[in-house]
Amino acid sequence: MCFAALGSDVRLEIFRQLVDSSPTGLGPTALSELMGLPRNLISYHLTPLRACGLVANEKDGRDVLYRVSQDAFADFAIAVQRLMMRRA
């Protein structure tokens, strides 16, 4: 589930960076430079975000660009809203 994928401070910040870069997206090198983390760590943390569908990737020549999946993000936001409404 997406809650677990966003449960890490690093993954949450990666997601924020990708939201800020929408719709263009960012590659792992750009994310690494923005966050000051090694590229392999960025790739490691992108895996759960991709697995739950919040982040999609696309080949751009030799590079890979990561973008927020707008549909999955909207579905997740609706699920969070419904959850919060039940608690109110």
C-alpha positions as a printed NumPy array, in Angstrom:
array([[  0.   ,   0.   ,   0.   ],
       [  1.081,   3.554,  -0.586],
       [  1.045,   4.413,   3.1  ],
       [  4.037,   2.135,   3.675],
       [  5.809,   3.5  ,   0.593],
       [  5.5  ,   7.04 ,   1.949],
       [  6.428,   5.97 ,   5.482],
       [ 10.093,   6.812,   5.027],
       [ 11.346,  10.389,   5.294],
       [ 13.598,   9.803,   2.274],
       [ 10.766,   8.406,   0.134],
       [  8.446,  11.202,   1.203],
       [ 11.051,  13.77 ,   0.167],
       [ 11.64 ,  11.997,  -3.162],
       [  7.887,  12.113,  -3.74 ],
       [  7.801,  15.825,  -2.873],
       [ 10.621,  16.51 ,  -5.321],
       [  8.747,  14.623,  -8.047],
       [  5.527,  16.515,  -7.3  ],
       [  7.467,  19.783,  -7.587],
       [  8.966,  18.671, -10.897],
       [  5.626,  17.64 , -12.44 ],
       [  4.914,  17.073, -15.223],
       [  8.52 ,  16.9  , -16.448],
       [  9.884,  14.46 , -13.877],
       [ 13.428,  13.845, -12.687],
       [ 16.108,  11.254, -13.198],
       [ 17.928,   9.527, -10.346],
       [ 21.02 ,  11.703, -10.853],
       [ 18.987,  14.91 , -10.508],
       [ 17.237,  13.539,  -7.428],
       [ 20.596,  12.519,  -5.982],
       [ 21.989,  16.022,  -6.472],
       [ 18.883,  17.74 ,  -5.091],
       [ 18.794,  15.57 ,  -1.997],
       [ 22.507,  15.073,  -1.411],
       [ 22.135,  11.291,  -1.345],
       [ 23.915,   8.595,  -3.371],
       [ 22.191,   7.61 ,  -6.593],
       [ 21.918,   3.951,  -5.55 ],
       [ 20.032,   4.996,  -2.399],
       [ 17.641,   7.081,  -4.504],
       [ 17.014,   4.083,  -6.77 ],
       [ 16.46 ,   1.856,  -3.73 ],
       [ 13.811,   4.228,  -2.345],
       [ 12.093,   4.687,  -5.713],
       [ 11.286,   0.962,  -5.844],
       [  8.421,   0.998,  -3.283],
       [  7.03 ,   4.218,  -4.762],
       [  6.91 ,   2.547,  -8.176],
       [  5.536,  -0.7  ,  -6.725],
       [  2.502,   1.023,  -5.215],
       [  1.933,   3.008,  -8.413],
       [  2.528,   6.535,  -7.118],
       [  5.601,   6.923,  -9.324],
       [  5.978,   5.895, -12.945],
       [  9.193,   5.689, -14.899],
       [  9.939,   6.288, -18.551],
       [ 13.089,   5.735, -20.575],
       [ 14.552,   8.903, -22.064],
       [ 17.425,   7.72 , -24.221],
       [ 19.933,   6.23 , -21.816],
       [ 18.294,   7.847, -18.797],
       [ 15.166,   7.052, -16.861],
       [ 12.767,   9.787, -15.803],
       [ 10.526,   9.341, -12.793],
       [  7.198,  11.139, -12.552],
       [  4.255,  11.204, -10.197],
       [  1.436,   9.079, -11.575],
       [ -1.343,  11.649, -11.416],
       [ -4.144,   9.064, -11.482],
       [ -2.623,   6.978,  -8.682],
       [ -1.91 ,  10.127,  -6.667],
       [ -5.532,  11.262,  -7.062],
       [ -6.803,   7.815,  -6.011],
       [ -4.503,   7.85 ,  -2.985],
       [ -5.662,  11.352,  -2.007],
       [ -9.301,  10.211,  -2.211],
       [ -8.519,   7.174,  -0.053],
       [ -6.855,   9.402,   2.557],
       [ -9.792,  11.791,   2.503],
       [-12.258,   8.926,   3.024],
       [-10.157,   7.592,   5.868],
       [-10.118,  10.99 ,   7.541],
       [-13.874,  11.4  ,   7.093],
       [-14.466,   8.108,   8.909],
       [-12.416,   9.321,  11.847],
       [-14.261,  12.64 ,  12.136]])
